[in-house]
Amino acid sequence: MDILDRAVGKWEDIVHGGGEDGGADNCSLCQEFADEDCEKCPIKLDTGEIMCDGTPYKDWAAHHNLDHKQPHVPYKIQEGCEMCEELAQKQLDYMKLIREEATNG
């Protein structure tokens, strides 16, 4: 559970504290499960896909790539960008849902 709490904390910091998304470099789930092709990652167990496909994260990354011309992490909420705020909140909500599902089994 600590791993999921840290993953949620990352997104809470991005949404509410000006934190940065360093991709796998600051994702507790990636650090734990990426070397196993995400096999036991709670996100893969939810989506059936690897590398966060099927989650709001893909829209967050695409928004930075296309709209902010930022091809690489770290990503953060850009000042005055409502889309950044919306997409980061969606990822935070998703991570909270994953944590809740893991907790309630």
MARVEX-711075 format. One record per atom (N, C-alpha, C): residue number from 0; residue in three letters; atom name; y negated, z, x. Coordinates in pm, 1 decimal, padded with zeros to 6 digits, always signed. Atoms other than C-alpha are relative to their C-alpha. Example, Ala and Ser with C-alpha at 12.3 -4.5 7.8 and 13.67 -1.06 7.14 Angstrom:
BEGIN
(rec 0,'ALA','N',(+00119.0,+00000.0,+00089.0));
(rec 0,'ALA','CA',(+00450.0,+00780.0,+01230.0));
(rec 0,'ALA','C',(-00120.0,+00000.0,+00090.0));
(rec 1,'SER','N',(+00119.0,-00006.0,-00082.0));
(rec 1,'SER','CA',(+00106.0,+00714.0,+01367.0));
(rec 1,'SER','C',(-00109.0,+00073.0,-00077.0));
***
This chain:
BEGIN
(rec 0,'MET','N',(+00120.0,+00000.0,+00082.4));
(rec 0,'MET','CA',(+00000.0,+00000.0,+00000.0));
(rec 0,'MET','C',(-00126.0,+00000.0,+00086.6));
(rec 1,'ASP','N',(+00114.5,-00003.2,-00089.0));
(rec 1,'ASP','CA',(-00233.3,+00066.4,+00289.2));
(rec 1,'ASP','C',(-00046.9,-00140.7,+00035.7));
(rec 2,'ILE','N',(+00034.0,+00138.9,-00033.3));
(rec 2,'ILE','CA',(-00219.2,-00303.9,+00374.4));
(rec 2,'ILE','C',(-00081.3,-00061.9,-00113.3));
(rec 3,'LEU','N',(+00073.4,+00054.2,+00115.3));
(rec 3,'LEU','CA',(-00331.8,-00398.5,+00022.5));
(rec 3,'LEU','C',(-00135.0,+00068.8,-00016.6));
(rec 4,'ASP','N',(+00128.8,-00070.4,+00007.6));
(rec 4,'ASP','CA',(-00602.8,-00130.5,+00023.8));
(rec 4,'ASP','C',(-00098.7,-00058.0,+00100.5));
(rec 5,'ARG','N',(+00088.1,+00059.8,-00101.4));
(rec 5,'ARG','CA',(-00741.0,-00278.5,+00346.0));
(rec 5,'ARG','C',(-00042.9,-00141.1,-00040.7));
(rec 6,'ALA','N',(+00035.3,+00135.1,+00045.1));
(rec 6,'ALA','CA',(-00728.1,-00631.0,+00198.8));
(rec 6,'ALA','C',(-00106.1,+00005.4,-00109.0));
(rec 7,'VAL','N',(+00101.7,-00017.7,+00104.4));
(rec 7,'VAL','CA',(-00921.6,-00515.6,-00107.7));
(rec 7,'VAL','C',(-00130.3,+00046.2,+00064.1));
(rec 8,'GLY','N',(+00119.5,-00050.4,-00067.9));
(rec 8,'GLY','CA',(-01162.0,-00326.3,+00118.5));
(rec 8,'GLY','C',(-00078.6,-00109.1,+00070.4));
(rec 9,'LYS','N',(+00067.2,+00113.1,-00065.3));
(rec 9,'LYS','CA',(-01236.6,-00643.5,+00313.4));
(rec 9,'LYS','C',(-00088.8,-00072.5,-00100.5));
(rec 10,'TRP','N',(+00075.7,+00075.0,+00100.3));
(rec 10,'TRP','CA',(-01345.6,-00818.7,-00006.5));
(rec 10,'TRP','C',(-00107.4,+00084.4,-00066.5));
(rec 11,'GLU','N',(+00106.4,-00086.9,+00050.6));
(rec 11,'GLU','CA',(-01536.9,-00517.1,-00135.6));
(rec 11,'GLU','C',(-00117.5,-00001.4,+00096.5));
(rec 12,'ASP','N',(+00105.8,+00004.5,-00100.5));
(rec 12,'ASP','CA',(-01731.0,-00522.2,+00190.8));
(rec 12,'ASP','C',(-00073.5,-00133.9,-00004.2));
(rec 13,'ILE','N',(+00065.0,+00131.8,+00009.7));
(rec 13,'ILE','CA',(-01796.9,-00895.7,+00155.7));
(rec 13,'ILE','C',(-00090.5,-00005.4,-00122.2));
(rec 14,'VAL','N',(+00076.5,+00007.6,+00125.6));
(rec 14,'VAL','CA',(-01913.6,-00861.4,-00205.4));
(rec 14,'VAL','C',(-00115.4,+00099.6,-00002.4));
(rec 15,'HIS','N',(+00099.1,-00106.2,+00018.7));
(rec 15,'HIS','CA',(-02105.2,-00534.4,-00179.3));
(rec 15,'HIS','C',(-00069.7,+00046.2,+00128.1));
(rec 16,'GLY','N',(+00054.7,-00056.8,-00122.2));
(rec 16,'GLY','CA',(-02177.4,-00470.0,+00187.1));
(rec 16,'GLY','C',(-00041.3,-00097.6,+00106.6));
(rec 17,'GLY','N',(+00041.9,+00098.5,-00099.4));
(rec 17,'GLY','CA',(-02267.1,-00793.6,+00359.7));
(rec 17,'GLY','C',(+00105.9,-00031.2,+00104.1));
(rec 18,'GLY','N',(-00108.0,+00025.1,-00094.9));
(rec 18,'GLY','CA',(-01927.3,-00817.8,+00528.7));
(rec 18,'GLY','C',(+00032.4,-00147.3,+00016.2));
(rec 19,'GLU','N',(-00039.7,+00137.3,-00030.2));
(rec 19,'GLU','CA',(-01771.3,-01129.4,+00672.4));
(rec 19,'GLU','C',(+00149.2,-00019.9,-00019.8));
(rec 20,'ASP','N',(-00138.8,+00043.0,+00012.3));
(rec 20,'ASP','CA',(-01449.5,-01313.5,+00602.4));
(rec 20,'ASP','C',(+00035.7,-00073.3,+00127.6));
(rec 21,'GLY','N',(-00046.1,+00063.5,-00123.0));
(rec 21,'GLY','CA',(-01283.8,-01389.7,+00931.5));
(rec 21,'GLY','C',(+00133.0,-00070.0,-00017.4));
(rec 22,'GLY','N',(-00129.0,+00063.7,+00026.3));
(rec 22,'GLY','CA',(-00987.8,-01554.7,+00761.3));
(rec 22,'GLY','C',(+00113.3,+00093.6,+00037.8));
(rec 23,'ALA','N',(-00116.8,-00079.0,-00038.6));
(rec 23,'ALA','CA',(-00656.6,-01437.3,+00900.5));
(rec 23,'ALA','C',(-00034.3,+00107.2,+00103.0));
(rec 24,'ASP','N',(+00035.6,-00095.9,-00104.9));
(rec 24,'ASP','CA',(-00835.0,-01254.0,+01182.9));
(rec 24,'ASP','C',(-00037.3,+00137.3,-00054.6));
(rec 25,'ASN','N',(+00031.2,-00132.1,+00055.4));
(rec 25,'ASN','CA',(-00955.4,-00978.9,+00948.4));
(rec 25,'ASN','C',(+00063.8,+00019.3,-00137.4));
(rec 26,'CYS','N',(-00078.0,-00018.6,+00122.2));
(rec 26,'CYS','CA',(-00696.6,-01001.0,+00671.3));
(rec 26,'CYS','C',(+00124.7,+00081.0,+00033.9));
(rec 27,'SER','N',(-00115.8,-00085.1,-00029.3));
(rec 27,'SER','CA',(-00445.5,-00716.8,+00676.7));
(rec 27,'SER','C',(+00130.2,-00065.0,-00045.3));
(rec 28,'LEU','N',(-00121.2,+00067.3,+00047.0));
(rec 28,'LEU','CA',(-00198.2,-00927.1,+00477.5));
(rec 28,'LEU','C',(+00043.6,-00108.0,+00097.9));
(rec 29,'CYS','N',(-00033.9,+00104.2,-00098.2));
(rec 29,'CYS','CA',(-00214.6,-01219.1,+00720.2));
(rec 29,'CYS','C',(+00051.9,+00061.7,+00129.4));
(rec 30,'GLN','N',(-00043.8,-00063.9,-00123.4));
(rec 30,'GLN','CA',(-00181.5,-00985.7,+01016.1));
(rec 30,'GLN','C',(+00141.5,+00053.2,-00012.4));
(rec 31,'GLU','N',(-00134.1,-00054.5,+00022.1));
(rec 31,'GLU','CA',(+00131.4,-00836.5,+00863.4));
(rec 31,'GLU','C',(+00104.9,-00108.2,-00025.7));
(rec 32,'PHE','N',(-00101.2,+00093.6,+00050.8));
(rec 32,'PHE','CA',(+00300.3,-01143.4,+00712.9));
(rec 32,'PHE','C',(-00009.8,-00143.7,+00049.8));
(rec 33,'ALA','N',(+00018.2,+00140.7,-00038.0));
(rec 33,'ALA','CA',(+00166.2,-01466.5,+00868.5));
(rec 33,'ALA','C',(+00109.2,-00048.5,+00094.6));
(rec 34,'ASP','N',(-00101.8,+00044.7,-00094.7));
(rec 34,'ASP','CA',(+00422.3,-01475.4,+01148.0));
(rec 34,'ASP','C',(+00136.5,-00017.3,-00065.9));
(rec 35,'GLU','N',(-00122.6,+00019.5,+00077.4));
(rec 35,'GLU','CA',(+00693.6,-01472.9,+00881.0));
(rec 35,'GLU','C',(-00017.5,-00112.1,-00103.0));
(rec 36,'ASP','N',(+00032.8,+00105.7,+00096.0));
(rec 36,'ASP','CA',(+00549.6,-01781.0,+00705.3));
(rec 36,'ASP','C',(-00034.9,+00058.1,-00136.8));
(rec 37,'CYS','N',(+00050.0,-00066.1,+00121.9));
(rec 37,'CYS','CA',(+00402.2,-01541.4,+00448.3));
(rec 37,'CYS','C',(+00112.3,+00046.2,-00093.6));
(rec 38,'GLU','N',(-00113.5,-00024.4,+00089.1));
(rec 38,'GLU','CA',(+00753.1,-01473.5,+00310.2));
(rec 38,'GLU','C',(-00012.5,+00124.6,-00085.2));
(rec 39,'LYS','N',(+00006.7,-00125.3,+00074.8));
(rec 39,'LYS','CA',(+00692.5,-01112.1,+00206.2));
(rec 39,'LYS','C',(-00142.1,+00035.5,-00042.9));
(rec 40,'CYS','N',(+00139.5,-00025.3,+00037.0));
(rec 40,'CYS','CA',(+00318.4,-01140.8,+00148.5));
(rec 40,'CYS','C',(-00011.7,+00009.9,-00152.1));
(rec 41,'PRO','N',(+00017.0,-00013.3,+00145.0));
(rec 41,'PRO','CA',(+00220.9,-01015.5,-00198.0));
(rec 41,'PRO','C',(-00067.5,-00121.4,-00064.5));
(rec 42,'ILE','N',(+00064.8,+00119.3,+00055.7));
(rec 42,'ILE','CA',(+00005.7,-01326.4,-00243.3));
(rec 42,'ILE','C',(+00102.9,-00111.4,-00016.4));
(rec 43,'LYS','N',(-00104.3,+00103.1,+00014.5));
(rec 43,'LYS','CA',(+00296.6,-01562.2,-00173.7));
(rec 43,'LYS','C',(+00097.5,+00036.9,-00110.3));
(rec 44,'LEU','N',(-00090.1,-00043.9,+00106.1));
(rec 44,'LEU','CA',(+00516.1,-01353.8,-00401.1));
(rec 44,'LEU','C',(-00061.3,-00027.8,-00138.1));
(rec 45,'ASP','N',(+00068.4,+00028.6,+00126.2));
(rec 45,'ASP','CA',(+00252.0,-01406.4,-00673.3));
(rec 45,'ASP','C',(-00011.6,-00150.0,-00026.2));
(rec 46,'THR','N',(+00029.1,+00142.6,+00020.2));
(rec 46,'THR','CA',(+00169.4,-01774.6,-00619.1));
(rec 46,'THR','C',(+00117.4,-00091.6,+00032.6));
(rec 47,'GLY','N',(-00108.5,+00085.6,-00047.8));
(rec 47,'GLY','CA',(+00484.7,-01905.3,-00452.7));
(rec 47,'GLY','C',(-00044.5,-00093.8,+00110.9));
(rec 48,'GLU','N',(+00055.1,+00089.2,-00101.5));
(rec 48,'GLU','CA',(+00261.6,-02072.0,-00194.2));
(rec 48,'GLU','C',(-00043.3,+00077.9,+00122.6));
(rec 49,'ILE','N',(+00043.6,-00064.5,-00123.6));
(rec 49,'ILE','CA',(+00162.0,-01999.6,+00164.8));
(rec 49,'ILE','C',(-00148.6,-00022.8,+00022.4));
(rec 50,'MET','N',(+00138.5,+00016.2,-00046.4));
(rec 50,'MET','CA',(-00179.5,-01962.5,+00326.2));
(rec 50,'MET','C',(-00102.4,+00012.1,-00112.5));
(rec 51,'CYS','N',(+00089.8,-00030.0,+00112.2));
(rec 51,'CYS','CA',(-00344.1,-01834.4,+00006.1));
(rec 51,'CYS','C',(-00024.2,-00118.7,-00093.1));
(rec 52,'ASP','N',(+00010.0,+00107.4,+00099.8));
(rec 52,'ASP','CA',(-00294.5,-02163.0,-00178.4));
(rec 52,'ASP','C',(+00025.4,+00060.8,-00137.1));
(rec 53,'GLY','N',(-00016.2,-00049.9,+00135.4));
(rec 53,'GLY','CA',(-00321.8,-02101.7,-00549.6));
(rec 53,'GLY','C',(-00082.6,+00124.2,-00030.0));
(rec 54,'THR','N',(+00086.4,-00116.7,+00020.3));
(rec 54,'THR','CA',(-00583.1,-01826.6,-00509.5));
(rec 54,'THR','C',(-00146.6,-00043.3,+00001.9));
(rec 55,'PRO','N',(+00143.6,+00033.1,-00007.7));
(rec 55,'PRO','CA',(-00963.4,-01813.9,-00542.0));
(rec 55,'PRO','C',(-00048.3,-00021.7,+00143.1));
(rec 56,'TYR','N',(+00042.6,+00015.7,-00139.0));
(rec 56,'TYR','CA',(-00976.8,-01807.4,-00161.4));
(rec 56,'TYR','C',(-00023.8,-00145.5,+00036.6));
(rec 57,'LYS','N',(+00014.5,+00141.8,-00035.3));
(rec 57,'LYS','CA',(-00934.7,-02184.2,-00141.8));
(rec 57,'LYS','C',(-00135.4,-00054.9,-00046.6));
(rec 58,'ASP','N',(+00131.8,+00043.4,+00048.0));
(rec 58,'ASP','CA',(-01247.4,-02239.6,-00353.7));
(rec 58,'ASP','C',(-00111.2,+00060.3,+00085.2));
(rec 59,'TRP','N',(+00096.9,-00067.4,-00087.1));
(rec 59,'TRP','CA',(-01437.9,-01986.0,-00140.0));
(rec 59,'TRP','C',(-00015.3,-00076.9,+00131.5));
(rec 60,'ALA','N',(+00003.7,+00072.4,-00126.7));
(rec 60,'ALA','CA',(-01346.0,-02169.8,+00180.3));
(rec 60,'ALA','C',(-00057.0,-00140.6,-00019.0));
(rec 61,'ALA','N',(+00050.4,+00135.6,+00025.7));
(rec 61,'ALA','CA',(-01412.0,-02514.1,+00029.7));
(rec 61,'ALA','C',(-00150.2,+00001.2,-00024.8));
(rec 62,'HIS','N',(+00144.1,-00012.6,+00025.5));
(rec 62,'HIS','CA',(-01754.8,-02400.0,-00091.3));
(rec 62,'HIS','C',(-00076.4,+00011.1,+00132.3));
(rec 63,'HIS','N',(+00067.7,-00012.7,-00129.0));
(rec 63,'HIS','CA',(-01850.6,-02294.1,+00262.2));
(rec 63,'HIS','C',(+00007.1,-00130.3,+00078.6));
(rec 64,'ASN','N',(-00016.1,+00125.7,-00073.0));
(rec 64,'ASN','CA',(-01712.2,-02615.2,+00410.1));
(rec 64,'ASN','C',(-00091.7,-00108.4,-00054.3));
(rec 65,'LEU','N',(+00072.5,+00111.3,+00061.5));
(rec 65,'LEU','CA',(-01877.8,-02850.9,+00163.3));
(rec 65,'LEU','C',(-00147.5,+00030.3,-00025.0));
(rec 66,'ASP','N',(+00137.1,-00028.9,+00041.8));
(rec 66,'ASP','CA',(-02191.0,-02678.0,+00036.4));
(rec 66,'ASP','C',(-00086.1,+00059.8,+00110.7));
(rec 67,'HIS','N',(+00076.3,-00061.8,-00108.3));
(rec 67,'HIS','CA',(-02292.8,-02480.4,+00344.9));
(rec 67,'HIS','C',(+00025.5,-00067.8,+00134.3));
(rec 68,'LYS','N',(-00032.0,+00076.2,-00122.3));
(rec 68,'LYS','CA',(-02154.9,-02729.8,+00599.3));
(rec 68,'LYS','C',(+00049.0,+00093.8,+00110.3));
(rec 69,'GLN','N',(-00056.0,-00097.5,-00092.4));
(rec 69,'GLN','CA',(-01967.6,-02443.6,+00763.1));
(rec 69,'GLN','C',(+00151.7,-00019.3,+00003.0));
(rec 70,'PRO','N',(-00141.8,+00034.9,-00000.9));
(rec 70,'PRO','CA',(-01624.3,-02571.4,+00864.7));
(rec 70,'PRO','C',(+00094.3,+00111.8,+00044.2));
(rec 71,'HIS','N',(-00087.1,-00104.3,-00053.4));
(rec 71,'HIS','CA',(-01495.0,-02247.7,+01019.7));
(rec 71,'HIS','C',(-00050.9,+00138.4,-00038.2));
(rec 72,'VAL','N',(+00036.0,-00139.6,+00019.7));
(rec 72,'VAL','CA',(-01486.5,-01875.2,+00953.4));
(rec 72,'VAL','C',(-00074.1,+00049.6,+00123.4));
(rec 73,'PRO','N',(+00009.1,-00091.4,+00112.9));
(rec 73,'PRO','CA',(-01650.4,-01632.6,+00954.0));
(rec 73,'PRO','C',(-00091.9,-00053.0,-00109.8));
(rec 74,'TYR','N',(+00079.0,+00031.8,+00118.1));
(rec 74,'TYR','CA',(-01777.8,-01690.0,+00603.8));
(rec 74,'TYR','C',(-00058.4,+00130.5,-00054.1));
(rec 75,'LYS','N',(+00058.7,-00114.3,+00069.1));
(rec 75,'LYS','CA',(-02009.2,-01456.8,+00417.3));
(rec 75,'LYS','C',(-00083.5,-00053.0,-00114.8));
(rec 76,'ILE','N',(+00086.3,+00039.5,+00110.2));
(rec 76,'ILE','CA',(-02221.4,-01461.3,+00106.9));
(rec 76,'ILE','C',(-00134.7,-00039.8,+00058.2));
(rec 77,'GLN','N',(+00127.2,+00050.7,-00049.5));
(rec 77,'GLN','CA',(-02520.0,-01675.7,+00190.7));
(rec 77,'GLN','C',(-00113.9,+00048.9,-00089.8));
(rec 78,'GLU','N',(+00114.0,-00054.1,+00073.9));
(rec 78,'GLU','CA',(-02856.1,-01535.5,+00086.7));
(rec 78,'GLU','C',(-00044.1,-00096.4,-00110.3));
(rec 79,'GLY','N',(+00046.7,+00078.1,+00113.7));
(rec 79,'GLY','CA',(-02954.1,-01657.2,-00258.8));
(rec 79,'GLY','C',(+00103.2,-00094.8,-00059.3));
(rec 80,'CYS','N',(-00102.0,+00092.7,+00050.1));
(rec 80,'CYS','CA',(-02626.7,-01842.7,-00319.3));
(rec 80,'CYS','C',(+00085.9,+00069.0,-00105.5));
(rec 81,'GLU','N',(-00074.7,-00059.5,+00110.4));
(rec 81,'GLU','CA',(-02492.0,-01747.5,-00660.0));
(rec 81,'GLU','C',(+00146.6,-00042.3,+00002.3));
(rec 82,'MET','N',(-00138.0,+00046.3,-00007.2));
(rec 82,'MET','CA',(-02178.4,-01956.4,-00603.6));
(rec 82,'MET','C',(+00079.0,+00084.0,+00100.2));
(rec 83,'CYS','N',(-00065.8,-00088.7,-00096.6));
(rec 83,'CYS','CA',(-02093.0,-01751.4,-00292.7));
(rec 83,'CYS','C',(+00034.1,+00133.3,-00066.0));
(rec 84,'GLU','N',(-00020.9,-00129.0,+00065.7));
(rec 84,'GLU','CA',(-02134.3,-01433.3,-00495.3));
(rec 84,'GLU','C',(+00113.3,-00009.2,-00102.1));
(rec 85,'GLU','N',(-00101.5,+00018.0,+00103.6));
(rec 85,'GLU','CA',(-01920.1,-01565.8,-00780.4));
(rec 85,'GLU','C',(+00139.6,-00017.6,+00060.5));
(rec 86,'LEU','N',(-00130.7,+00026.4,-00060.5));
(rec 86,'LEU','CA',(-01639.5,-01692.3,-00556.9));
(rec 86,'LEU','C',(+00054.7,+00121.0,+00074.5));
(rec 87,'ALA','N',(-00044.9,-00122.2,-00068.2));
(rec 87,'ALA','CA',(-01627.2,-01376.1,-00345.1));
(rec 87,'ALA','C',(+00046.7,+00103.4,-00102.1));
(rec 88,'GLN','N',(-00040.2,-00094.9,+00104.6));
(rec 88,'GLN','CA',(-01611.4,-01167.4,-00662.9));
(rec 88,'GLN','C',(+00135.2,-00039.5,-00059.6));
(rec 89,'LYS','N',(-00129.7,+00045.6,+00051.8));
(rec 89,'LYS','CA',(-01324.9,-01382.1,-00792.6));
(rec 89,'LYS','C',(+00113.2,+00037.8,+00094.9));
(rec 90,'GLN','N',(-00103.6,-00036.6,-00096.9));
(rec 90,'GLN','CA',(-01130.8,-01323.0,-00470.6));
(rec 90,'GLN','C',(+00021.0,+00150.9,-00000.9));
(rec 91,'LEU','N',(-00013.5,-00145.5,+00008.5));
(rec 91,'LEU','CA',(-01203.3,-00949.3,-00488.6));
(rec 91,'LEU','C',(+00079.8,+00038.8,-00124.1));
(rec 92,'ASP','N',(-00073.0,-00029.9,+00123.6));
(rec 92,'ASP','CA',(-01082.7,-00939.6,-00849.1));
(rec 92,'ASP','C',(+00147.9,-00036.0,+00013.6));
(rec 93,'TYR','N',(-00138.6,+00041.5,-00021.1));
(rec 93,'TYR','CA',(-00768.8,-01129.3,-00750.9));
(rec 93,'TYR','C',(+00073.2,+00099.7,+00090.1));
(rec 94,'MET','N',(-00064.1,-00095.0,-00090.5));
(rec 94,'MET','CA',(-00695.7,-00892.4,-00463.4));
(rec 94,'MET','C',(+00026.9,+00132.9,-00070.2));
(rec 95,'LYS','N',(-00022.6,-00123.0,+00076.4));
(rec 95,'LYS','CA',(-00737.6,-00593.7,-00694.8));
(rec 95,'LYS','C',(+00118.8,-00016.4,-00094.8));
(rec 96,'LEU','N',(-00112.7,+00027.3,+00089.1));
(rec 96,'LEU','CA',(-00493.3,-00754.4,-00938.9));
(rec 96,'LEU','C',(+00132.4,+00004.2,+00077.1));
(rec 97,'ILE','N',(-00120.3,-00000.7,-00083.4));
(rec 97,'ILE','CA',(-00238.0,-00809.6,-00661.1));
(rec 97,'ILE','C',(+00036.9,+00144.3,+00036.2));
(rec 98,'ARG','N',(-00026.4,-00140.2,-00033.6));
(rec 98,'ARG','CA',(-00274.9,-00445.6,-00555.2));
(rec 98,'ARG','C',(+00053.6,+00075.9,-00119.9));
(rec 99,'GLU','N',(-00045.2,-00067.0,+00122.4));
(rec 99,'GLU','CA',(-00236.3,-00327.0,-00914.9));
(rec 99,'GLU','C',(+00144.6,-00037.3,-00033.9));
(rec 100,'GLU','N',(-00136.9,+00044.8,+00029.9));
(rec 100,'GLU','CA',(+00076.8,-00536.9,-00966.3));
(rec 100,'GLU','C',(+00100.1,+00061.2,+00097.9));
(rec 101,'ALA','N',(-00089.4,-00060.1,-00100.5));
(rec 101,'ALA','CA',(+00227.8,-00404.2,-00641.6));
(rec 101,'ALA','C',(+00019.1,+00148.7,-00028.4));
(rec 102,'THR','N',(-00006.5,-00143.2,+00029.2));
(rec 102,'THR','CA',(+00148.1,-00048.3,-00745.9));
(rec 102,'THR','C',(+00086.4,+00027.7,-00122.2));
(rec 103,'ASN','N',(-00072.8,-00021.8,+00126.0));
(rec 103,'ASN','CA',(+00293.9,-00082.9,-01094.5));
(rec 103,'ASN','C',(+00137.3,-00063.9,-00001.8));
(rec 104,'GLY','N',(-00132.3,+00057.6,-00018.5));
(rec 104,'GLY','CA',(+00592.3,-00281.1,-00972.2));
(rec 104,'GLY','C',(+00042.2,-00096.0,-00102.5));
***
